[in-house]
Amino acid sequence: VLVVVCPDGPDGPGAPRAFVTLPGQGVNYHRNIWHAVLTPIGAPQDFLVVDRGGDGDNLEEHHFADPWDVRLPD
């Protein structure tokens, strides 16, 4: 699975960092970390997402002014 995260900056997310997880590995995001959707690599995969309930916003989207390329290692 491809995981992309960004630190929180004063005007939105900072520069993205990408990671490739191992099979069976879980991912937890720290508070105030921007993240992209989990992206399967190769074959279809199943995901379990645990989210919070309650009042208030639970999602904030950001669209970068310029695109970022994420390249997988060879």
NORURWO-V39947 format. One line per field, one symbol per residue. burial: 1 if it has 16 or more other C-alpha atoms within 10 Angstrom, else 0. A space follows every 50 residues. Layout:
burial->???
This chain:
burial->11111110000010000000000000000000011000000000000000 000000000000000000000000
